[in-house]
Amino acid sequence: MKILIINLFLSFSTLLLLDGKTNFVLVMTDDQGWGQTGYYNHPVLKTPNLDKMASCGLRLDRFYAGGPVCSPTRATVLTGRTHDRTGVFDHGYALRTQEKTLPQALLKAGYSTGHFGKWHLSGLRGAGVPILKTDPHGPHVFGFERWLSVTNFFDLNPIMSRQGKIEEFKGDSSEIIVEEALKFMEQEAKKEKPFFCVIWYGTPHSPWMALEEDRKEFKELDKNSQDHYAELKAMDRSIGTLRKGLKDMEVDRNTLVWFTSDNGGLPKINPSTTGGLRDYKGSLYEGGIRVPSIIEWPSKIKTGRISKYPSGSVDIFPTIADIAGIQESAMLNPMDGVSLTPLFSSKISKREKPLVFSSRGRMAIIDNDWKMISQPKDIGRKIELYNLLTDSTESTNEFRPKHPQVIHLRKILVESRKSIEKSVNGKDYPSGSVLPQPTRIFWTELPEYKKYLRKWKDRPEYKSILKKF
């Protein structure tokens, strides 16, 4: 009888826990630079909805993408691990199926999971095409029950795949995927089931194609810059739609919405995309990896705050796991991120675990105010040291061999390199080795897409790649 009572109590407690679970929505732009928001006083771009979100939530002014290009950051978001560990060494690499992912963990915890938009973790390059139902590295393989997705970037009037079924849409791509994501969230809310929803935009990645109405505001700019900023205008409008949709469903207070970008801004766009930071997408300087980020969660973050605590997309998995009560066994070690939940209620200035970046043979370590970059040069390495507190533009290299921070950060860098090398070789997996991975190729090389080439050859996003066909 005593055991029965205990079991009944545990079952009732579980029901209460499920009933009060927080919903999670992860929103990520594609190539939006750190400076491209209204709240950072951009000279031409207005983002009233992001500004409102920032004024109500936690604005993270020192937030870093997982890597300097897109696929690596996406791998980091889903795993909480520096991307080289996961086999996603650069854009277009496939995420290893041996990794443990955030949607898988939440699915086991009773969440409904959905992915909407850009995927780019299947090992396929080239402008985004609808993901095949049989894709061995598609969203469904990594824990997403519902998905309306494309392999890579997508634009105006996109063609997408809903669980393997190809559908065509009319309109701005950002607005389309937010509307579709809201349908998914509304269905789950009606069932009183917690949801985890990922919205990964194709905006403002090239080729830039915007609605004429959105371009008018930027008519003084060159053609590419006009369309680039017009796409961001529509994206911001979709943020307004998302926030209103959650309020209309009456789930906004218990829904955490996390906005960010996948890497730094683009060059040759005017006005500049990086807010004065050094360099652009592809670089380990601040302009290549520092990105805008906001967390809005009305029930826990009750007033708008600004934090300069160094954080990044590597922290998303451990933060959500902390909130959702997910056990550590659901995550693969080494885990490079930390939970940011203490930031929600108090001001924290010191990060205990440095941020580690490993990309294209380069490494960077960010330990609070200090940053070390190690890059190949001739037959050796070029080492740079910057104090980001006093020199956010990285204009003064303070490297000297006996500098205390050089000694300190070099030790972290060497240890991190050895740890990442073990991960690359599969030592984190139970088997101790890496399963065969797909070759990083363009989707046009797959036989399954051949039948679509003639139909798609005149689409603006595919014209360049399909010329030879």
C-alpha positions, 0 to 999 in steps of 0.5 A: 500500500505504501509503495502504491501511494508513493507511485501515485504521488510520483505520477501526480508530481510528473503531471504537475511538472508537465503542466507547468513546463516552459515552452522554448522558441529559438529564432536565428537569422542568417548573416545578420551582423552585431550592429544591425538592430535599431537598439544599437542605433543603426543609421538606416535600419529600424527594428521596432519589434526587436527593440521592444523585445530587447526592452522587455527581456534580457539583451546580451551585448556580448553574445557569440555565435558558435562559429564564424559561419552558419552550419557550425553555429547550428551544430553548436546550438543543437549540441552545446559543443564547440562545432569541430567536436561534432564533425561540422567543421565548416558550412555544409558539413553534416552533423554526426548522428552520434551527437546528443541533441537538444530536441532529442532531449526535450522530446524525451522530456515530453515536448513537441518539437518543430523545425522551420526554415534553414537546416544546413546540417545534412552535408549539402551545399548550394542554395537551399532546396526542400529536404528529402524525407529520406535524408539521413541527416535531416531534422527528423533524425535529430529529434524534430517531430514536425518540420518545414525545412530547406537544406540551406538559405532560402528567399522570396517565394520559397519552395520547402519540404514539409516532412518530405513533401514539397510545397511552394509558398508566396511571400517573404520567407521570414513571414512564411516560416513564422506563420507556419511555426505559429500554427504548430505552436497553436496546435500544441498549446491547444493540446496543453503540451509544451513545445520546442520550436526552432525558427531559422530564417534565410534572411539576410543571406544572399541572394537578396530578394525583398518585397518592393514595399520593403525596399522603398525605405532604402532607395538611397542605397545600392541595389544589394544593400537595399534588398539586404536591409529590406529583408531585415525589415520584413524579418523584424515584422515577423518578430512582431507577428511571433510575439503577438501570436504567442500573446493571442495563444495566452502562452507568452508568459511561460514561453522563452523566446531566444533571438540571435544570428548564426554569424557576424555581418557581411562585407560590401553592404552599406551602411556597415553590418558589424557596428564598428567591430573588426572584420566580418563573417568567416573571421574569428575577430569580433565582427565575425562571431559577435552577434545580436541576442535577446532572451524574452521570458515574461514570467521570469525576466520581468523587466528589461535588462542589458548584460555584458556577460560573455555568452554564446550559442554554445550556452543554449542547450545547457540553459534550456536543459537547466530550465526544463530539468533535463538530466546531464546524461542527455548531453554529450561530454565534453559540454562547452556551454554553461547555463545562463539562468543566473543572469535572469535574476541577477547581474553576473560579470565573471564567466568561469568557463572560457568560450572556445572557438575552433574553425579552419585551423584557427582557434580563439579563446575568450575569457571575460575581458581577454581574447586570444586568437591563434591563426596559421602563418607561414610554417608557424602560428600568429598569436594575438591578444586583445583586451575587449573591455578597452578595445572592442574593435581589436585595434591594439594587439597586446601580445608579448610572450611573458604577458600574464594573459598570454601564459594563462590563455595559451594553457587553455588553448593547448588543453582545448585543442587536445580535447577537441582533437579527441572529439574529432576522432570520436573519443566522446562516443561509446564506440570510441570512433566516428561512423562513416560521414557523407561527403560534403557535396552540392545537392545537384550531385545527388540523383534524388534531386535530378528530376527537379533540375529542369523545373527549378532551373529558372528560379532566381536562387538556383540559376547560377548553380543550374546553368550547366544543366 
